[in-house]
Amino acid sequence: MPADRLMERTSPPRHRLIEAAARALVDPVFVLDREGRYLEVFGGTDREAYDSPDYLVGKTLHELMAPKLADVFLDTLRRVLDSRRPRIREFRLSAADFAGNRNDGPKGEQWFEARIAPVHADADELPECVVWTVINISQRKQLEAELQRLATRDELTGMLNRRAFLATLEAAMRQAQADAAPLVLAILDLDYFKTVNDRFGHMVGDAVLRHLSERLLRSADGALLGRLGGEEFGVLFTRSGVDAAMTVLRAMQQSCEEEPFHLGDTPVPMSFSAGVAALQPEQDEQPSDLLRRADHSMYRAKNAGRGHVVGPDCTLAPAQVASASVVLSADD
């Protein structure tokens, strides 16, 4: 018997093979009409990535989810039908977003990528519809978020790193100039940090920096903090004036004073010197302009005996240096 005749006798009908293959797909494929009704559902067999989808058949988007969310999906669907062009969208959903969901898949909110394409019907009896393919991309999103965190966060303190802080400063300057809003930058430098490293070692120095960072973040009151390098930090106050910024910086000093780092039973005093600069729209063109003035004020605070905050008008706030059993002194 010829091979082609043998294949005809042994192969299943093509439509049955296509249907069986579609239902075995790991990722779900939905067919929806212009009204947002699920005409058919295929695949979605991976319970680690998807809830069972068969309950959707015959229901409309507005029967299954909140009106605003259904409106968004229906609008996307109709744009695909009207343009006759496919679209790709990313969205977040959880089992709780769908009425009647069996909730037998992954827990919590998941990220999905949808690929929506119009169905080009050759037969008149087929309704106007789209095929909506979904892929769970939650792991990819988690990886992207982690890579973004690593790229923008200082590993030791959890604050913005220098690059991210300066980029944020530049964007904040443009926004403040456009809105005629105030913007204040402070540069903080931990006092006597070189002595801590020399006397106790860099591991203790890192622990001191983490301890300091926790106090700064807790007292930030909405300010944005970044580690500029070593023991130097930047504090950005958006839409806040100098007086408000000085108040927050004093609260930061007080927190450091009241909660010194402890090496065993021995408290190690912590204080910082800070310089403050306010945005001057008529002359500040680059972040370096604001940074230079804040840095100049910070060195004035250092030269005044450390533990001080120097404002943009060279006002010297009183030092707040903790008394402790360990006395630190150095040129740093």
BELVENQUI-V5509 format. One record per residue. N is the residue number from 1. RES is the residue in three letters. PHI is phi in radians with two decimals (* if undefined). Layout:
N_RES_PHI, N_RES_PHI
This chain:
1_MET_*, 2_PRO_-1.01, 3_ALA_-1.08, 4_ASP_-1.19, 5_ARG_-1.22, 6_LEU_-1.14, 7_MET_-1.13, 8_GLU_-1.08, 9_ARG_-1.38, 10_THR_-1.72, 11_SER_-1.46, 12_PRO_-1.25, 13_PRO_-0.97, 14_ARG_-1.03, 15_HIS_-1.17, 16_ARG_-1.26, 17_LEU_-1.15, 18_ILE_-1.10, 19_GLU_-1.12, 20_ALA_-1.12, 21_ALA_-1.15, 22_ALA_-1.12, 23_ARG_-1.25, 24_ALA_-1.54, 25_LEU_-1.06, 26_VAL_-1.17, 27_ASP_-1.63, 28_PRO_-1.37, 29_VAL_-2.23, 30_PHE_-1.93, 31_VAL_-2.03, 32_LEU_-2.18, 33_ASP_-1.59, 34_ARG_-1.07, 35_GLU_-1.48, 36_GLY_1.41, 37_ARG_-1.60, 38_TYR_-1.34, 39_LEU_-1.46, 40_GLU_-2.78, 41_VAL_-2.32, 42_PHE_-2.20, 43_GLY_1.21, 44_GLY_1.32, 45_THR_-1.44, 46_ASP_-1.46, 47_ARG_-1.25, 48_GLU_-1.35, 49_ALA_-2.06, 50_TYR_-2.49, 51_ASP_-1.35, 52_SER_-1.02, 53_PRO_-1.71, 54_ASP_-1.14, 55_TYR_-1.15, 56_LEU_-1.28, 57_VAL_-1.04, 58_GLY_1.60, 59_LYS_-1.66, 60_THR_-1.72, 61_LEU_-0.98, 62_HIS_-1.29, 63_GLU_-1.42, 64_LEU_-1.78, 65_MET_-2.47, 66_ALA_-1.05, 67_PRO_-0.95, 68_LYS_-1.10, 69_LEU_-1.19, 70_ALA_-1.09, 71_ASP_-1.06, 72_VAL_-1.11, 73_PHE_-1.16, 74_LEU_-1.16, 75_ASP_-1.09, 76_THR_-1.07, 77_LEU_-1.01, 78_ARG_-1.23, 79_ARG_-1.11, 80_VAL_-1.14, 81_LEU_-1.13, 82_ASP_-1.25, 83_SER_-1.51, 84_ARG_1.04, 85_ARG_-2.21, 86_PRO_-1.23, 87_ARG_-2.38, 88_ILE_-2.12, 89_ARG_-2.36, 90_GLU_-1.99, 91_PHE_-2.71, 92_ARG_-1.99, 93_LEU_-2.58, 94_SER_-2.32, 95_ALA_-1.01, 96_ALA_-1.17, 97_ASP_-1.35, 98_PHE_-2.08, 99_ALA_-1.21, 100_GLY_1.50, 101_ASN_-1.15, 102_ARG_-1.28, 103_ASN_0.96, 104_ASP_-1.85, 105_GLY_-1.97, 106_PRO_-1.17, 107_LYS_-1.62, 108_GLY_1.46, 109_GLU_-1.25, 110_GLN_-2.17, 111_TRP_-1.70, 112_PHE_-2.30, 113_GLU_-1.93, 114_ALA_-1.93, 115_ARG_-2.07, 116_ILE_-1.96, 117_ALA_-2.35, 118_PRO_-1.27, 119_VAL_-1.56, 120_HIS_-1.54, 121_ALA_-1.43, 122_ASP_-1.51, 123_ALA_-1.77, 124_ASP_-1.16, 125_GLU_-1.36, 126_LEU_-1.43, 127_PRO_-1.30, 128_GLU_-1.23, 129_CYS_-2.72, 130_VAL_-2.16, 131_VAL_-1.84, 132_TRP_-2.08, 133_THR_-1.67, 134_VAL_-2.13, 135_ILE_-2.24, 136_ASN_-1.32, 137_ILE_-2.02, 138_SER_-1.06, 139_GLN_-1.12, 140_ARG_-1.11, 141_LYS_-1.13, 142_GLN_-1.11, 143_LEU_-1.15, 144_GLU_-1.07, 145_ALA_-1.12, 146_GLU_-1.18, 147_LEU_-1.12, 148_GLN_-1.14, 149_ARG_-1.10, 150_LEU_-1.14, 151_ALA_-1.35, 152_THR_-2.02, 153_ARG_-1.90, 154_ASP_-1.31, 155_GLU_-1.11, 156_LEU_-1.31, 157_THR_-1.84, 158_GLY_1.41, 159_MET_-1.35, 160_LEU_-1.04, 161_ASN_-1.39, 162_ARG_-1.03, 163_ARG_-1.07, 164_ALA_-1.20, 165_PHE_-1.15, 166_LEU_-1.16, 167_ALA_-1.13, 168_THR_-1.17, 169_LEU_-1.07, 170_GLU_-1.08, 171_ALA_-1.14, 172_ALA_-1.16, 173_MET_-1.11, 174_ARG_-1.08, 175_GLN_-1.17, 176_ALA_-1.12, 177_GLN_-1.17, 178_ALA_-1.19, 179_ASP_-1.67, 180_ALA_0.94, 181_ALA_-1.86, 182_PRO_-1.27, 183_LEU_-2.63, 184_VAL_-2.25, 185_LEU_-2.08, 186_ALA_-2.15, 187_ILE_-1.99, 188_LEU_-1.92, 189_ASP_-2.33, 190_LEU_-1.17, 191_ASP_-1.33, 192_TYR_1.05, 193_PHE_-1.23, 194_LYS_-1.04, 195_THR_-1.14, 196_VAL_-1.07, 197_ASN_-1.10, 198_ASP_-1.16, 199_ARG_-1.49, 200_PHE_-2.00, 201_GLY_1.72, 202_HIS_-1.26, 203_MET_-1.13, 204_VAL_-1.16, 205_GLY_-1.03, 206_ASP_-1.11, 207_ALA_-1.12, 208_VAL_-1.12, 209_LEU_-1.12, 210_ARG_-1.12, 211_HIS_-1.09, 212_LEU_-1.08, 213_SER_-1.06, 214_GLU_-1.06, 215_ARG_-1.20, 216_LEU_-1.13, 217_LEU_-1.11, 218_ARG_-1.18, 219_SER_-1.74, 220_ALA_-1.18, 221_ASP_0.93, 222_GLY_1.63, 223_ALA_-1.26, 224_LEU_-1.76, 225_LEU_-2.01, 226_GLY_-2.55, 227_ARG_-1.63, 228_LEU_-1.47, 229_GLY_2.56, 230_GLY_0.98, 231_GLU_-1.80, 232_GLU_-1.87, 233_PHE_-2.25, 234_GLY_-1.95, 235_VAL_-2.24, 236_LEU_-1.96, 237_PHE_-1.92, 238_THR_-1.65, 239_ARG_1.04, 240_SER_-2.19, 241_GLY_-1.47, 242_VAL_-1.12, 243_ASP_-1.04, 244_ALA_-1.13, 245_ALA_-1.13, 246_MET_-1.10, 247_THR_-1.10, 248_VAL_-1.15, 249_LEU_-1.13, 250_ARG_-1.17, 251_ALA_-1.15, 252_MET_-1.10, 253_GLN_-1.07, 254_GLN_-1.12, 255_SER_-1.10, 256_CYS_-1.16, 257_GLU_-1.21, 258_GLU_-1.36, 259_GLU_-2.26, 260_PRO_-1.19, 261_PHE_-1.27, 262_HIS_-1.93, 263_LEU_-1.83, 264_GLY_1.19, 265_ASP_-1.63, 266_THR_-1.73, 267_PRO_-1.32, 268_VAL_-1.86, 269_PRO_-1.13, 270_MET_-2.23, 271_SER_-2.61, 272_PHE_-2.40, 273_SER_-1.81, 274_ALA_-2.40, 275_GLY_-2.10, 276_VAL_-2.08, 277_ALA_-2.37, 278_ALA_-1.80, 279_LEU_-1.05, 280_GLN_-2.06, 281_PRO_-0.95, 282_GLU_-1.29, 283_GLN_-2.25, 284_ASP_-1.56, 285_GLU_-1.75, 286_GLN_-2.24, 287_PRO_-0.96, 288_SER_-1.08, 289_ASP_-1.15, 290_LEU_-1.23, 291_LEU_-1.09, 292_ARG_-1.10, 293_ARG_-1.24, 294_ALA_-1.14, 295_ASP_-1.15, 296_HIS_-1.08, 297_SER_-1.15, 298_MET_-1.13, 299_TYR_-1.23, 300_ARG_-1.12, 301_ALA_-1.13, 302_LYS_-1.09, 303_ASN_-1.20, 304_ALA_-1.43, 305_GLY_2.09, 306_ARG_1.22, 307_GLY_1.35, 308_HIS_-1.83, 309_VAL_-2.12, 310_VAL_-1.88, 311_GLY_-1.44, 312_PRO_-1.13, 313_ASP_-1.68, 314_CYS_1.20, 315_THR_-1.17, 316_LEU_-1.81, 317_ALA_-1.37, 318_PRO_-1.11, 319_ALA_-1.24, 320_GLN_-2.32, 321_VAL_-1.97, 322_ALA_-1.22, 323_SER_-1.48, 324_ALA_-2.76, 325_SER_-1.32, 326_VAL_-1.73, 327_VAL_-1.76, 328_LEU_-1.92, 329_SER_-2.66, 330_ALA_-2.98, 331_ASP_-1.45, 332_ASP_-1.41
